[in-house]
Amino acid sequence: MRMQVIPARTSDGLIVEGDITNAGNTARAVPRLRVALRDPNEKEIQFKIIDPPTARLGPGESAHFKTTFDNADETATVKVSFVHDSGALSSAQKSDLAATVSPKKN
């Protein structure tokens, strides 16, 4: 699975959206997403776990996700990763299936 994340600031807070793509050769289940905000020192200050936009993706298929954070700190960066049902990240998920980006202002 691959993930592209596009956060954007609004007057009300922060919108985090992106696309999940199955780059493999077989259909795969799409895990839940953990969307975290971090301060400039990389300390997590807020997070949400959201359901995936679809349960499964076929080879080459993509799905779009979107969530919002009200009153998000202007210095926060965003990290989005996949989680197992238990909420724990595997080491492969930590390195391969996470995206960290700084939001742009609209």
Backbone as JSON, one array per atom type, in Angstrom:
{
  "sequence": "MRMQVIPARTSDGLIVEGDITNAGNTARAVPRLRVALRDPNEKEIQFKIIDPPTARLGPGESAHFKTTFDNADETATVKVSFVHDSGALSSAQKSDLAATVSPKKN",
  "N": [[0.84, -1.18, 0.0], [0.44, 2.23, -0.72], [0.63, 5.66, 0.28], [-0.54, 8.95, -0.1], [-0.44, 12.12, 1.28], [-2.18, 15.11, 1.93], [-2.22, 17.83, 3.69], [-4.05, 20.75, 4.72], [-4.39, 24.07, 5.85], [-7.15, 25.81, 7.24], [-9.47, 28.48, 7.95], [-10.81, 27.52, 10.11], [-9.32, 25.42, 11.15], [-7.59, 22.44, 10.49], [-7.39, 20.47, 7.62], [-6.96, 17.17, 6.73], [-6.19, 15.18, 4.13], [-6.04, 12.58, 1.64], [-4.72, 9.98, -0.52], [-4.95, 6.46, -0.76], [-3.24, 3.82, -2.16], [-3.24, 0.65, -3.66], [-0.47, -0.88, -4.46], [0.26, -3.39, -5.04], [-0.01, -6.8, -6.41], [-2.26, -8.2, -5.77], [-5.57, -8.2, -4.3], [-6.11, -6.29, -1.36], [-6.78, -5.87, 2.13], [-7.73, -2.79, 3.64], [-6.27, -1.13, 6.21], [-7.23, 0.64, 9.27], [-6.68, 4.2, 9.71], [-4.24, 6.17, 11.32], [-4.11, 9.36, 12.27], [-2.01, 11.84, 13.11], [-1.05, 14.79, 14.91], [1.86, 16.72, 15.31], [4.14, 18.58, 17.36], [6.68, 21.19, 16.85], [8.9, 19.92, 17.97], [8.58, 17.28, 17.37], [6.88, 15.99, 19.1], [3.96, 14.26, 19.81], [0.81, 15.79, 19.71], [-1.89, 15.54, 19.32], [-4.26, 13.13, 18.13], [-6.14, 11.07, 15.82], [-7.96, 8.12, 15.13], [-9.1, 6.8, 12.24], [-11.66, 5.28, 10.22], [-10.98, 3.33, 7.28], [-11.45, 4.51, 3.88], [-12.53, 2.55, 2.3], [-13.05, -1.0, 2.49], [-11.48, -2.87, 1.13], [-8.93, -2.92, -1.41], [-8.4, -3.43, -4.81], [-5.76, -4.61, -7.04], [-3.82, -1.87, -8.03], [-5.87, -0.1, -7.48], [-7.26, 2.88, -5.94], [-8.18, 4.86, -3.05], [-9.81, 7.61, -1.49], [-9.24, 9.57, 1.43], [-10.35, 11.62, 4.22], [-10.14, 13.9, 6.91], [-10.7, 16.12, 9.7], [-9.22, 18.57, 11.89], [-10.12, 20.62, 14.42], [-9.15, 23.91, 15.36], [-6.33, 23.46, 15.22], [-2.88, 23.6, 16.08], [-0.79, 26.05, 14.63], [1.85, 25.41, 14.08], [1.99, 22.72, 13.84], [2.89, 19.53, 12.48], [1.9, 16.84, 10.29], [1.32, 13.38, 10.65], [0.51, 10.43, 9.09], [-0.49, 7.11, 9.39], [-0.88, 3.53, 8.92], [-2.83, 1.31, 10.92], [-3.07, -1.74, 12.85], [-5.9, -3.78, 13.86], [-5.61, -3.93, 16.6], [-4.45, -1.55, 17.13], [-1.77, -1.27, 17.17], [1.31, -0.56, 15.55], [3.12, -2.24, 13.05], [6.63, -2.93, 12.46], [7.18, -2.8, 9.74], [5.03, -1.32, 8.84], [5.52, 1.09, 10.13], [7.77, 2.07, 8.77], [7.21, 1.86, 6.02], [4.59, 2.63, 5.44], [3.78, 5.22, 6.16], [3.28, 8.73, 6.29], [4.69, 11.9, 6.64], [4.05, 15.26, 6.85], [4.12, 18.85, 6.39], [1.52, 21.13, 6.9], [0.03, 23.27, 4.41], [-0.9, 26.69, 4.04], [-4.11, 27.85, 3.15]],
  "CA": [[0.0, 0.0, 0.0], [1.1, 3.53, -0.72], [-0.24, 6.71, 0.76], [-0.18, 10.33, -0.36], [-1.17, 12.94, 2.24], [-2.19, 16.54, 1.6], [-2.9, 18.63, 4.72], [-4.23, 22.16, 4.38], [-4.97, 24.89, 6.91], [-8.32, 26.62, 6.93], [-9.73, 29.43, 9.04], [-11.37, 26.76, 11.23], [-8.42, 24.39, 11.65], [-6.72, 21.71, 9.58], [-7.98, 19.36, 6.87], [-5.96, 16.2, 6.3], [-6.78, 14.25, 3.18], [-5.05, 11.93, 0.82], [-5.1, 8.79, -1.27], [-4.32, 5.18, -0.46], [-3.17, 3.04, -3.4], [-2.71, -0.71, -3.58], [0.56, -1.01, -5.5], [0.56, -4.81, -5.19], [-0.63, -7.58, -7.48], [-3.45, -8.88, -5.26], [-6.45, -7.36, -3.49], [-5.66, -6.2, 0.03], [-7.61, -5.15, 3.09], [-7.2, -1.48, 3.98], [-6.37, -0.93, 7.66], [-7.61, 1.97, 9.74], [-5.63, 5.21, 9.61], [-3.94, 6.97, 12.51], [-3.72, 10.69, 11.82], [-1.45, 12.49, 14.3], [-0.43, 16.11, 14.81], [3.07, 16.82, 16.12], [4.67, 19.93, 17.54], [7.98, 21.34, 16.19], [9.88, 18.99, 18.55], [8.14, 15.94, 17.0], [6.04, 15.42, 20.15], [2.57, 14.15, 19.38], [-0.06, 16.64, 20.51], [-3.28, 15.15, 19.1], [-4.4, 12.13, 17.08], [-7.42, 10.42, 15.56], [-7.93, 6.89, 14.35], [-10.29, 6.87, 11.38], [-11.91, 4.11, 9.38], [-10.53, 3.51, 5.91], [-12.54, 4.88, 2.98], [-13.05, 1.31, 1.74], [-12.51, -2.15, 3.21], [-10.47, -3.57, 0.3], [-8.52, -2.31, -2.67], [-7.83, -4.34, -5.79], [-4.47, -4.16, -7.58], [-3.84, -0.59, -8.73], [-6.98, 0.76, -7.06], [-7.01, 3.92, -4.94], [-9.33, 5.39, -2.32], [-9.54, 8.92, -0.91], [-9.69, 9.77, 2.81], [-10.36, 13.01, 4.65], [-10.55, 14.16, 8.28], [-10.4, 17.5, 10.09], [-8.86, 18.9, 13.26], [-10.51, 22.0, 14.74], [-8.21, 24.69, 16.18], [-5.01, 22.84, 15.22], [-1.75, 24.51, 16.24], [-0.24, 26.43, 13.32], [3.19, 24.85, 13.86], [1.89, 21.26, 13.82], [3.06, 18.72, 11.28], [0.94, 15.74, 10.25], [1.81, 12.04, 10.33], [-0.58, 9.48, 8.87], [0.03, 5.75, 9.28], [-1.87, 2.46, 9.02], [-2.8, 0.58, 12.19], [-3.78, -3.02, 12.95], [-7.09, -3.67, 14.69], [-5.2, -3.72, 17.99], [-3.95, -0.19, 17.26], [-0.3, -1.29, 17.16], [1.97, -0.48, 14.25], [4.24, -3.16, 12.85], [7.82, -2.19, 12.02], [7.05, -2.54, 8.31], [4.1, -0.22, 8.68], [6.15, 2.32, 10.57], [8.7, 2.6, 7.8], [6.75, 1.86, 4.64], [3.23, 3.08, 5.21], [3.51, 6.44, 6.91], [3.64, 9.97, 5.6], [4.76, 13.04, 7.53], [4.11, 16.46, 6.04], [3.72, 20.12, 7.01], [0.36, 21.69, 6.19], [0.17, 24.56, 3.76], [-2.02, 27.59, 4.32], [-4.95, 28.16, 1.98]],
  "C": [[0.88, 1.24, 0.0], [0.1, 4.58, -0.29], [0.34, 8.07, 0.38], [-1.05, 11.19, 0.55], [-1.04, 14.41, 1.86], [-2.95, 17.27, 2.72], [-3.0, 20.09, 4.27], [-4.89, 22.89, 5.54], [-6.17, 25.65, 6.37], [-8.51, 27.6, 8.07], [-10.25, 28.71, 10.29], [-10.42, 25.73, 11.81], [-7.57, 23.77, 10.56], [-7.5, 20.58, 8.93], [-6.83, 18.46, 6.43], [-6.67, 15.23, 5.36], [-5.69, 13.65, 2.33], [-5.62, 10.71, 0.12], [-4.28, 7.59, -0.83], [-4.37, 4.37, -1.75], [-2.6, 1.67, -3.11], [-1.75, -0.89, -4.75], [0.92, -2.48, -5.76], [-0.19, -5.47, -6.32], [-1.9, -8.3, -7.05], [-4.29, -7.89, -4.45], [-5.97, -7.41, -2.04], [-6.68, -5.46, 0.87], [-6.93, -3.82, 3.41], [-7.37, -1.28, 5.48], [-6.88, 0.47, 8.0], [-6.41, 2.9, 9.66], [-5.48, 5.93, 10.94], [-3.38, 8.29, 12.01], [-3.29, 11.47, 13.06], [-0.9, 13.87, 13.96], [0.75, 16.13, 15.76], [3.53, 18.26, 16.21], [6.04, 20.02, 16.86], [9.08, 20.42, 16.75], [9.53, 17.54, 18.3], [7.33, 15.25, 18.09], [4.59, 15.41, 19.67], [1.67, 14.97, 20.31], [-1.54, 16.28, 20.36], [-3.3, 14.06, 18.04], [-5.84, 11.66, 16.97], [-7.14, 9.1, 14.86], [-9.24, 6.87, 13.56], [-10.42, 5.58, 10.57], [-11.41, 4.38, 7.98], [-11.72, 3.87, 5.01], [-13.2, 3.68, 2.31], [-12.39, 0.14, 2.46], [-11.39, -2.85, 2.45], [-10.15, -2.74, -0.94], [-7.95, -3.4, -3.57], [-6.5, -3.81, -6.29], [-4.62, -2.86, -8.37], [-4.96, 0.35, -8.32], [-6.55, 1.75, -5.99], [-8.31, 4.32, -4.25], [-8.89, 6.67, -1.62], [-10.05, 8.98, 0.53], [-9.6, 11.24, 3.16], [-10.81, 13.08, 6.11], [-10.15, 15.59, 8.63], [-10.01, 17.56, 11.56], [-9.24, 20.37, 13.47], [-9.43, 22.64, 15.6], [-6.84, 24.04, 16.29], [-3.92, 23.9, 15.33], [-1.13, 24.8, 14.87], [1.14, 25.84, 13.04], [3.16, 23.33, 13.72], [2.22, 20.68, 12.46], [2.12, 17.52, 11.42], [1.67, 14.45, 9.92], [0.61, 11.12, 10.22], [0.04, 8.1, 8.67], [-1.12, 4.75, 9.36], [-1.72, 1.78, 10.37], [-3.52, -0.76, 12.05], [-5.01, -2.8, 13.81], [-6.75, -3.42, 16.15], [-4.7, -2.3, 18.22], [-2.43, -0.11, 17.2], [0.22, -1.23, 15.73], [3.05, -1.55, 14.17], [5.44, -2.35, 12.38], [7.75, -1.89, 10.53], [6.1, -1.37, 8.08], [4.72, 1.09, 9.08], [7.03, 2.92, 9.49], [8.1, 2.76, 6.41], [5.41, 2.56, 4.42], [2.87, 4.3, 6.04], [3.96, 7.63, 6.08], [3.62, 11.1, 6.62], [4.94, 14.29, 6.68], [3.7, 17.69, 6.86], [2.57, 20.69, 6.21], [0.69, 23.02, 5.53], [-1.05, 25.39, 4.08], [-2.79, 27.84, 3.04], [-5.21, 29.65, 1.9]]
}
